[in-house]
Amino acid sequence: MTAANASSGRTAPRVAAVLFGGRSLEHDVSIVSGLQILHALDPATCTPMPVYIDQQLRWWIGDDLWHTESFKRGGPNRSRLTEVHLGAGFGTSMLVPVRAPGTFSREAMHVDVFLPMLHGTYGEDGAIQGLLEVSGCAYVGCGVTASALGMNKRLTKVLAANAGVPIVPCVACERAVLEHDSVWTRDVVQQVERAFGWPVIVKPCNLGSSAGVSTASTSGDLVAAILKVFEYDVEALIEPFIKNRLELNVAVAGLDEPVPSVTEMPATSTASILSFSEKYKRQGGKSVGTSQGMAGALRVLDPHDLPEELRRRAQQHAVTVFRALGCEGISRIDFLIDADDDTLYFNEINTLPGSLAFYLWSAAPHHWTITELLNRLIGRAERLRAMKRGLQRQPPAELQLFG
């Protein structure tokens, strides 16, 4: 029995349901992360349960979901899986099998803690967190508010700047302007030219994995890039292109006190944008289904030539942003460095980084394995759920209208 189990009186391993898949553009990335977490859970303290959410938002369980091969050539064979729904009612934490359309079986499976590994829309943005909150479930990671804020790059910048963290400035353009403003292109171009000049980076406000990101060097490029973003998102962000930029990332673990990881520097050219392939595929061109996700990307951990003052500032800013958003679990905070003058800028936060950015915790001073990290996060999630369940739900007498 582990110390966490002994302190809680637990005599059997907790059932830990790993949610992955979903309906976002990052569906396949979520499968990679989900399977990595599933295989990393400690069998001495957890009974892992894979829960695959398909792109029609149907939930499935079954032994086939443990293997990457099942997700190739059209995806898992549904005839070998069982469809389930999250049981209704506060504090149930049950997965209930579906017997036939519109009917439910009585055979429900208890779940102690959920690990949502759903990247992108409907998973990283507070949607699945809201469902779990309504049901009173314990789950790893950010809550509804922090997830929603972290997904919106513009709002995250506002909160970071308000907390005193320097940000990469941006100009926002909403898709709704297309419906009521016939001269939006002129107005946006003029605003960008006044604020930044050329070139600029154009990106979706609410997506990750470099989807829809491009550079623009002319007004025509800018309009085309914005329209490209609008194929994926309802809001585009335009930012200045820092020519001699370096990327620097720090993860933060929300334990009893937020803890920063070591720094990492993705090994890419300063003249290019980190692509999907560079982020999620191993060197050598292996497919997503067999990759190590973010752990397989090219990177330099704790770069020796990074000035100590810059390293310390990045870690401090990372914790500040984590606290400002009210994050839990693991978040990776990404910075940009202008190599011309060593200015450090907050760029964005990933509240659900690939595989919890475990590679950043395996180095000194922590030396945590992914299994140890998961044990810590699950313990924190259970403590938070106990805290929430202890809150008063009965209104005081003066607010009772039908008592």
N, C-alpha and C positions, 0 to 999 in steps of 0.2 A: 504493500500500500504506500502511495506517495504521501509526502507531507501535506499536500493540498487535500487529498482524500481523507487522511487521518483527521485533519482539523475540522472537516465538514461531516465526519462520521460516515463517509461513503464506504460501502463494502464491496461494490461492484463497479466495473468501469462505466463511465458515463457514455451515453449514446451521442455521438457527434455527427450531425448531418452536414455534409459539404454540398452547398448549392453551386451549380455551375451551368454554363450554357447561356440561356436567355435570348432575347430578341434583338440585341443591339448589333451594331456593326462588328463588335469585338467578341462575337459569339465563340469563334474558334480559339481566340486567346484565352477566354474564360475557361474553356475545356482544359487547356494546357495547365493553367494555374490550379484549377480544381483537382485535377488528377495528381499534381505534385503535392498538394496539401493532403489529399486523401491518403497517399502512401507514406506521408511523413508523420502522421499522427501516432502517438505512443500507444501501442496495443495494451500496455500494462494499465493505462488510465482511461483509454477510450475504445469504444467499439465504433469504428468508422462506418458511415452510411453514405454512399454516393447518391445524390439526388440531381438528376439531369433535368433541366428546364429547356424544352425545345423552343423553336422560334414561333410557335403558336401558343406559348406560355402554358403548355401542359407539363405536369411534373411526373417524373418517372423514377422508379427504383428497380434495381436488379443487378445480378452478378456481372452481366456483360459490361456494365458501366465502369468497371475497374480498368479496362484495357483501351489503349489508344486506337487499336485496330478496329474497335467497334464503331468509331466515329468517322471512318473512311467510307467511301463509296455509298453515299446516301445516308449515312448515320446509323444509329443503333436499330436493331430489329425489334420493333415495338411488340411483336408477338412473344418475345422472350422477356419483356419487362412488365412491371405493374404500375399502372397510373395511380397517383395519389393526390390528395389535396391536404392542405394544412387544416387541421381540425379547428372548428369555430369555438369561440369562448375564451375569455381571458384566462391565461395561465394553463391552457390545455397542453401545448407543446406536443401535439400528436400529428402524425401523418396517417391519413385515413384512405385506404384503398378504394378505388371506384370499381364497383361491380359491373354496372351497366350505365349507359347515359342517364343522368339524372338521379341515380340511386347510389347509395353508399353501403359498404359492408360494415359490420360491427367490429371487425378486426382492425384495431388501431395500433400503431407503433409509437411508443413513447420516444421522445427526443429530448435530451438534456440541454444541448447547446447546438446552435446553428453557426456554420461558418460560410457566409455569403462570399463566393468568389465570382460574382457576376460583374464583369467589367462593363463600363459604359452605361448607356441609357437603360432605365428600368432596373438597374442593379447597383450601380455606383452612385446614383443620384438621389437616394433616399426613398425610392419607391418600395423596394423589397424590405428596407429597414422599417418603413411605416407598417407594412403587413405584419412583420414580426413584433413590433411594438404593440399593435392593437391586440395581438394574441398573447402578450405577456411572456414572450419567449426570451431566453438568454441567447445572445448572438455576439460574435466577435466583430469588432470594427466600429466605425463611426455611427452615430445615431442619425435620425432623420435630418435634423438641421445642419449638422456638419457635413453630411454627405451631399445635401442639396447645394450648400454653399461651395464646397470643394469642387463640385462638378461645373459650376459657373465661374469661368476664369475671370470675368469682369468683376463680379461681386467679391471674389477672393482677393483681387488686387485692392479693392476699396478697403476691406478689413485689414489687410496687411499694411497698407499705407497708413491707416488710422492708428495702427499699433506701432508705428515708427520704423517699419521695414521699407527700405528703398525698393521700388518696383519698376519694371519695364512699363512705360506709359503706353496707353492704347487709345484708339478711336473705335467706338462701337457703331455698328450699322445693323439695324433690325430688318428682317425680311418683310415685316409689315409695311415698311415705307414704299415697297413696290406697288402696293395697292392704292395709295393715296397721294403719292408725291411723284409727279412726272419729271422733276428735275433733281432727283436724289443723287444721280451720278455726279452732276456738277458740284453739288453741295459737299458730298463726301470727298471728292477729289481735291477741292479747294481746302477743306479742313485738314486733310492728310498732308498736302503740300505745305501748309502753314505750320503744322505741328512737327513734321518729321523730315520732309523732303524724300528723295528716292535713294535707294530702294526701300521697300517695306516688306514685312511678313504678314500674310493674311491667313487667319486660322478660324475654325469653328470655336464658338464660345463654350460649347458643352460636349465636346468629343475629345477622345484621346487617341493614342497610337498613331499620331501624325496624319490621320485621315483628313483629307480636304485641305491640308496645309500647303501653301505655295508662296513664292516671292513675286513681287511686282516692281518693275522699274519704270513704268510709264502709266499714264492715266488709263490707257486701254487695258494694260495688264491688270491694273487694280480692279476695274469693273469686272473683267473676266474672272478674276480670282474670287471676288465677292459672290458672283453668281454660282461659282463652283461650290463655295461654302454652303450656299442656300439649297443645294441639292441634299445636304446632310443635316443642316441645323437651321434654326430660326434666327440666329444672331451671328454676325461675323465680327472678329476683332482685327484691327490693323495696328501693327506695332513697328517701330523703327527697326531696321536691319542693322545689327551691330556687326560691322565687318570683321573685326578681329576678336571674335567672341569665343569664350570657352564655356563649356557646360559643367556645372558642379552640382552634385546631388547629395542630400543628407536625408536619412530616414529618421523618424521619431516614433518611439514605442510609448503608447499611453498606458503605463503601468500605474502604480500608486502615485508616482511623479513621472512626467514626461522625460524620456531618456533619449538623447541623440545618438545616432550611430557614427561610425567613421564616415568620411567623405568619399565620394567616387567621382571620377571624371570619365565620361564616355569617350572612347578613342575614335573620334571622328574629325574630319576636316573642319576648320573654322568657317569654311566657305560653303558648307552644305548643311541641310537640315537633317537631323537624325531620322532615318527612314523606318518604316514598319519592319523591313527585313533586318536592319541593324539592331532594332530593339528586341525582336522576338525570335529570330532564327539563329541557329548556331553557325559559326564560321564553317564553310564547306557546303552550304546550301541545303541542309536537311529540311524536311517539311515541318510545318508547325506541329503536326501530331507527334513528332519524335524529338522536338526541341526541348531545351531547358528553359524556355521562356526568357525572361529578363536575365536570369542567371547565366544564359549562354551568350549574351551580347558582349561585344568588345568593350572593355572598361579598364580603368586603372584605379585600384583601391588605395585610398590614402596616399595620393601622389606625393613623392618625397620632395619635389620642387615647389610644392604649393606653400606660400608663406604661412607661417603659423598663425599670424594675426588674421589672415583671410579665412583660414580653416576655422578658427575659433568663432569668428563673426558669422560664418555660414551656419554653424551649429547653434549659436544663440538665436539667430533669426529664424531658423527652422522651428525651434521650440516655441518662439514667440508666435509664429503663424499657427502652429498646432494648437496653442492655447486660445488664440483669438477666435478660431473657428469652433472651439469646443470639441476637438477630435478625440477619438478613442481608437484602440487597436493600433495598426501600423499605418503611417502615411509617409510617402516620400515627397520631400520638398525639393523642387528644382530651381536652381539659380543660374544666372548668366554672369560671366565676368567679361568686362571690356578689357581686353589684354593691353590696350593702349595706355590705360591709366589705373588698372587693377580695381576699377569700380565694380562692386558686387550688387546685382539686382535680383530680387525675387521674381521668378517667372511664373510658376504654377505649382499646385499641389496635386498629388495623386493619392486620394484617400484609400484606394485599394490597389496598391502597386503589385505587379506580377509576383506571385509567390511570396507576398509580404516582404519583399526586398531582403530575404533571409541572408543573402550573401554579404550584406553590410553588417550583419551581426556576428558572423562567423570569425571575423578578425578581432584583434586586440582593440579595446581592452575587455570586450564582453566574452568572446569565444563561445557564443551560444550556437548550438545546432538548431536547425529548423524545428526539430521535435521539442527541444527545450523552450524555444520561443513560443511555439503553439501552446505548450502547457501553461506558460505564464499568461498568455492572452486569454485562454479559456478560463483560467482562474479569475482573472479580472472581470470577464463577461458575467460569470456566475455571481460575483460579488455585487456587480451593478444591478443585476436582475433582483437579487435579494433586497437591495436598497430600495428599488422602485416598488417592489411588492410590499415593503414596509410603510409606504406612504399612506396617509389617511385618504380613504376613498369615500367615506361617509360625510356628507356636508354638515356643517354646524346647524344647530336648531333654527337659527334665524334665516337660514337659506332653504329650509325644507318647506315646500309648498303643499305637499300631500302627505306629510307625516302622520 
